[in-house]
Amino acid sequence: MTRGMNIEILDTTLRDGEQTSGVSFAVQEKLSIASLLLEKIKVNRIEVASARVSDGEFEAVKKIAQWAGKRGHIDKVEVLGFVDGKVSLNWIKDAGCRIINLLCKGSFNHVTHQLRKTPEQHIADIKEVIANASEMNIDVNIYLEDWSNGMKDSRDYVLLMVDSLKDQPIKRFMLPDTLGVLDPHQTYEYCRIMTDRYPELRFDFHPHNDYDLAVANVEFAVKAGINGVHVTVNGLGERAGNAPLSSVLAVLHDKLGLKTTLVEKHINHISRVVESYSGIRIPANKPIIGSNVFTQTAGIHADGDSKKNLYYNELLPERFGRTREYALGKTSGKANIRKNLEALGIELDEESMSKVTQRIIELGDKKEIVTQDDLPYIISDVLKSDVSNDKIKILNFALSLAHDLKPVAAVKIEINGRQFEESSNGLGQYDAFMGALKKIYGKQLKREFPVLTSYSVDIPPGGHTDALVQTVISWDYKGEEIKTRGLDADQSVAAIKATVKMLNKIEDMEQGGE
């Protein structure tokens, strides 16, 4: 491996990633992901489907191929196919694609017990598909399925396969750790055997994450001379998933000093898009893209960041389209709080800072999550001053719930000094409350109301009936995401508090834009 060399990235979110349990992308979602991968992230290739799966899959691939053809990307779109004569090839050609990733058997165990064929018979079948592909002007890459176990248990078989196929018109030999069994040392050893024995061939490495070693295995495969690696957005994939695009790019760029075509600043965006489409939440502590990974919690770290960035590493959040944040809780010191206040443009004297710090520590002891958006409210409460200056206030509300009757809400609200009242029923108490608000905004004010996009409830450990309920709600208002939270012993009231925060944020946005 030479520092500065280019490594090819194939993203298989739309094929292997869709094998995640419960994940099925709609046609338009697939097209959207393909577009982001090729034109924003700028991966070298995408694997978009398996041939012969379904009519719906065929239509999705067809639309992607049509789009890719118009945008000059058709040679970057690949489809998994099978050793089945011309069946997969016809499917791929009819869909408008030009590249087959041919799934062959990379271990003696697979060829013997799954295909029930001899190696020689399997090789003959593969050569027939390659010949057919050449006649149809379809390029061929070869997957050696279960290659990692093949190298461990039947290495002579793997080498026989490659020896027999190396002179065929094959663009790339793709080496999957199909069951995620490798560690970095084995990965390096096995990949090095391939690159030393066949220096003229191009090899891809396709890892799985069963032992949480996929990214480390990518690093060692590249060190062994592998030309390309396979990834998925957010590490989607069956079982424990595949190597995540975000982590792989950071390791290639920072640890190995290699060049790729990847545009780092768009990584966070595509991760959120795929999170939304897949329904698979990104863990808060997932490197690069997790919600907490650029958040300093301890006050000493915030203090160090103010003194020559003592707690920074190469993974600067700005690289990935993010910003550094400073958590507020029981481990917060004045430095953490000051960082958040600076972001809000608020200055406090030392006495006031001490009072606010103490209140945040008290909240942290109750396991409450304190966010930057909460600081003006905390300051207002602690210092008895109207720092938040709410333009919208709930003056009164009543929620009723009765057996076999729809819940009803009556709301009295003040908006910029004007009072409004309305009532509504709904499927639940909060739904009824929202119905009353929508009537006020829609019928009386003739104003657009935001769309609720995500609603989550968190109860601190303990399970007591008087436990505080934290409700976090995300909204879409004219294409902009707004996230607010409310805290109360009653879930509906917590949601109402979060909603009032949202309305005030929108009011500030609207008045600030005038």
Helices and strands as residue ranges (DSSP letters): E 8-11, G 17-19, H 27-35, I 36-41, E 45-50, H 55-71, G 74-76, E 77-82, H 87-95, E 99-105, H 108-113, H 119-135, E 139-145, H 147-153, H 155-165, E 172-176, H 184-197, E 203-206, H 214-223, E 228-231, G 233-235, H 245-250, I 251-255, G 264-266, H 267-278, E 295-296, H 299-305, G 317-320, E 325-326, H 334-344, H 350-365, G 372-374, H 375-383, E 392-400, E 408-415, E 418-425, H 429-439, I 440-444, E 451-458, E 469-477, E 480-488, H 491-512
